[in-house]
Each structure stands twice: as structure tokens, then as C-alpha cells.
Amino acid sequence: MPEAEEEFTVKIPENEVRKILLDPKTIGECFKFVKKTSEDGKIWYVRAPMSAITQTKELEVKILSEKPIEWEARGKHLLWKGKFFTENIESGTKIKAILAVEGLGSMASIINPMAGIQLPGQLRYFVSQLKKRLG
């Protein structure tokens, strides 16, 4: 399963950061490949052309753990996983974000090589959008 990670800091308290990171709607809205989310954030609708390439139009999102924060977004042929480690520091909160993606079923041989190449860029975009929401 291709994986990428990035560490960054924000100037807001850890408890506020954790609330935002536990909201699947907010997390989904930070991804370039998500065109929209359901009102509760439990469904992410995948943007074209990724939806056509992966044959996955939507992902069902679940929070798996609150400490560390872990989630997964699973669709017909695609699985995204995320993990966030947060640490209170003097100037705010340090966050370590880890993203992984895996093709499932018959599409795995097509999705996995592509995912390995695109994942670092997807993570950079995600972190840039998340930082905007975290101030």
C-alpha cells in the first residue's frame, strides 16, 4: 500500500486541531480528488477523471480510532487511509499526517502503481488545504 507522510505545525491548541481532524466532512473537503461530501461527511464523491480510472464514484468514510486519529475511505476499487498524530507544543500543535492508498480487486494492478507516484502530491495538496482550515 503506497504511503506518504508530512509533519507540520499550526498555531491553534491541540484540542481544536483534534476536533477538526475527527470531522470526515472537513477532511474530505481538503482532498483534490473529492468533488463533494455528504452532509455528515460519511460519503466522499470522487471527482472525474479519477472516478472513471478507478471505477469508484464514492467512498464510504469511517473513523477507526481517536488516538491516534485514524480513518478509512473505502469504495468499490479504492481504499484511502489516513492517520494523524498530534502533539501539543509551545507555539500550538505539531501534526504528523500519514496517507495511504490502495487499489482493490481487479483494478489494483492499475491503481497501485499510479497511486505510488501521485500520493506525495496528493498529500502536499491535502496539507495545504488543511492548514487553511486550521488557520
C-alpha positions, -999 to 999 in steps of 0.1 A, spaced: 0 0 0 17 32 -11 21 57 18 33 93 23 38 114 54 43 150 63 48 169 95 37 205 101 27 228 129 -3 251 134 -8 279 159 -40 266 175 -45 243 206 -43 206 201 -80 201 213 -92 223 185 -70 206 160 -83 172 170 -119 183 166 -113 193 130 -92 162 122 -121 140 135 -146 156 112 -148 134 80 -165 162 60 -137 186 67 -110 160 58 -128 150 26 -131 187 15 -93 190 17 -87 164 -10 -84 174 -46 -99 142 -58 -131 147 -38 -157 168 -56 -181 169 -27 -191 152 5 -224 141 21 -237 165 47 -224 143 75 -191 136 57 -195 98 57 -196 97 19 -170 113 -4 -179 116 -41 -148 111 -63 -141 137 -90 -136 127 -126 -113 115 -142 -102 96 -110 -137 82 -106 -135 67 -142 -100 55 -139 -105 37 -106 -141 28 -114 -150 42 -80 -176 70 -78 -179 73 -40 -160 63 -8 -176 54 25 -158 70 54 -153 57 89 -133 69 119 -113 39 131 -96 54 161 -94 87 180 -59 84 194 -41 85 171 -68 97 148 -73 71 121 -99 69 93 -105 50 61 -125 58 30 -134 27 11 -150 23 -23 -156 -4 -49 -119 -4 -61 -102 21 -39 -91 24 -2 -77 56 13 -64 55 48 -53 84 70 -36 87 103 -29 119 123 -6 121 153 -9 154 172 13 169 199 9 200 220 39 223 216 46 257 230 36 275 198 5 254 190 2 219 177 25 196 158 7 173 134 21 142 116 -2 133 87 1 99 70 -18 89 40 -20 56 22 -40 44 -8 -46 10 -22 -64 -3 -53 -88 -31 -46 -100 -61 -66 -95 -62 -103 -83 -26 -105 -54 -30 -80 -28 -36 -107 -37 -4 -124 -43 18 -94 -14 9 -71 15 20 -94 -3 52 -102 -11 58 -66 25 54 -56 35 82 -80 6 106 -72 4 102 -34 31 126 -23 15 154 -44 -20 145 -31 -6 148 5 10 181 -2 -23 195 -16 -42 180 13 -19 195 39 -20 230 22 -59 229 23 -59 216 59 -35 244 70 -60 269 56 -88 254 77 -66 253 108 -56 289 105 
